[in-house]
Amino acid sequence: MSNSERVPVELCKGVNGLDKVVLREVRGSSVEVYLYGGHVTSWKNEHGEELLFVSSKAIFKPPKPIRGGIPICFPQFSNHGPLEPHGFARNRIWSIDADPPPFPTSSSSKAFIDLILKPSEEDLKIWPHSFEFRLRVTLGPGGDLMLTSRIRNTSTDGKPFSFTFAYHTYFSVSDISHLCAVTAYLLLFSEVRVEGLETLDYLDNLQNKERFTEQGDAITFESEVDKIYLSTPTKIAILDHEKKRTFVIRKDGLPDAVVWNPWDKKAKAMADFGDDEYKHMLCVETAAVEKHITLKPGEEWRGRQELSAVPSSYCSGQLDPQRVLQSS
């Protein structure tokens, strides 16, 4: 099948017979979304290279959430509340929304899918609030991946509800523990670094959510990290020297950013995660965690993230990270 004949949206079966939707763009990029969890599990560029990390030990079997890709954390991020960690949206079966209300941002792309989640009777027992969660996943003409969430309070009892939220994105990276040397200048760079969060305050989940201020000129990795950065810019970059790739994350309605890597000990303790896989993944999650979002009946919240992957090589000086962050 030639690229021009590819169907933009295809519903098919995935691992263990779970329903999934495949989005394809003419140039060859693709995205896979499982109805279980409204969960993006694959994002490939036009060369067929996988840009997201999914563990080789991921369990595609409800009610276990899928380890990797882009889990949706709702209505609770992590253990910041009384519910199961990261809430229940990531282990529910979503429906395809055949007739969504108009989206405020229209896309020229034909490759998109609208999903919807409403609470079941069981959900209402553990979180007694009526809601509609609409998720649009779009694969842009240039291979960019966009996720737009719209959450509405549909209760008739007049009561508001509050929630926290995150797109728990697992990026595929080269060895996060390696250094790259530029011998002519006697400089050492980390293979993988995050730009755009310098000098910001963060809550450290490894130190009882205590508040600190980031000191480095970029975030690099040599041990476990689990930080919630506050009041973050609308654009963040992940630079990967070995893969000569930069991920650019743009976000709207999501003031926080979580940076997470379990490192070796925690990786070994997770049954659905390979012992050494921590080296090849990094979570940078756009989120609303510090301040709860509160919706009155009839009110709607919208949170959006757009991911793009651009060629780069910062060790050779061809890429100025600040330029990536400042460009539109």
Secondary structure, 3 states (H helix, E strand, C coil): CCHHHCCCEEEEECHHHCEEEEEECCCCCEEEEECECCEEEEEECCCCCECECECCCCCCCCCCCCCECECEEECCCCCCCCCCCCECHHHCECEECCCCCCCCCCCCCCCEEEEEECCCHHHHHHCCCCEEEEEEEEECCCCCEEEEEEEEECCCCCCCEEEEEEECCEEECCCCCCEEEEHHHCEEEECEEEECCCCCEEEEHHHCCEEEECCCCCECCCCCEEEEECCCCCEEEEEECCCCEEEEEEEECCCEEEEEECHHHHHHHCCCCCCCHHHHEEEEEEEEEEEEEEECCCCEEEEEEEEEEEECCHHHCCCCHHHHHHCC
